[in-house]
């Protein structure tokens, strides 16, 4: 499970309450975060969370506690939870203990490192700003991501967070020269297995590592799997001096695991039942994701928003750590506008003229302004109809509706469900399309010609196909 170094410190189980285990050590107390092992073949792992007095510690089990009983001997490993690092871990799938779970041969002769590391010091951090292209039009145009930054995909259940994250993996892993690490926190086993097969079939596993703390595992394991993945990412950034793309699904499950651990440890809950230490725990994870002179860790994180309430403390605390926030809207999903990103609620700190350039910035502002005006006019249209709008407002509505449809995009990862081949669109092509729509170049085109296309020039071909279909149906009638 980990390296073979052992201490001679042995304790005895004196209390078990679910995943919480109290252990008596008569010689000396293990430090906080020490890994303890017990049971037949040491299959039960416990992490020390607090020292109750001079002889007792309280730990949280990282594995199921079936078979654990009072009086059983507990061995102090003399070190914290560790995971393997090195080139050998590429293309492999791991659990929180660094065990391979892809049915391939176990790793040998690898270095093991603690999952608990400090964030890089301020003097080691890099302050360069560089845009990270995703190939997804609405993101690259309106909320550009930062190389070495943190982006969050916020949304309730079933609005497309995992699909969007999977599409980003597909687009970025192929063109990303560094290492990609996927960390599933509270992940459904089915989704993890599907992702592994997709990455293998796409031929991108050679530069990828996958780590899972599945939703059926104890809260202690789900609480530590993010730290374990970050230890691997830090190795590639600092030792190999490579850029790392870290994808996490789902940060809310990390907070939820912390809430379960906090409750089990007997701490008084704060607002809405969250743990009082949520801000500190999230910072310990997020602040390790940083640029240094040797490389960058770029992170994209899915964030489940309970009941679509963006004032929920979990969402609010996560927002503060991110350089880009991508908000998914249930209303847009119901209208079939995929990806269902709300362009007015989403934002990026990179969207400034000094970073993305004056032309890109002005276009993004014009798009937001047009969509905001359309949002204001929707009430008038609903009550009085389009006929009551001025000629200029008519044009605004037409531009906005065409922009909304142009910013939709067929995904590679949903080809088997939609029957439409996926599209990867460069930033320049996306900006060109938006600019031409704002200049009324496509005002005579039906909105459907701009729906689910890649580059703007594909609208001509789609219009011709639609006209042929209409002509055929009229002829048949």
Secondary structure by P-SEA (a helix, b strand, c coil): ccccccccbbbbbccccccbbbbbbccccccccbbbbbcccccbbbbbcccccccbbbbbbccccccccccbbbbcccccbbbbbcccccccccccccccccccccccbbbbbbcccccccccccccbbbbbbcccccccccccccccbbbbbcccccccaaaaaaaaaaaccccccbbbbbbbccccaaaaaaaaaaaaaacccccbbbbbbcccccaaaaacaaaaaaaaaaaaaccccbbbbbbbccaaaaaaaaaaaaaaacccccccccccaaaaaaaaccccccccccbbbbbbbbbbbcccccccaaaaaaaaaccbbbbbbaaaaaaccccccccccccccccccccccaaaaaaaaaaaaaaaaaaaaaaaaaccccccccaaaaaaaaaaaaaaaaabbbbccccccccbbbbbbcaaaaaaaaaaaaaccccccccccccccccccaaaaaaaaaaaaaaaaaaac
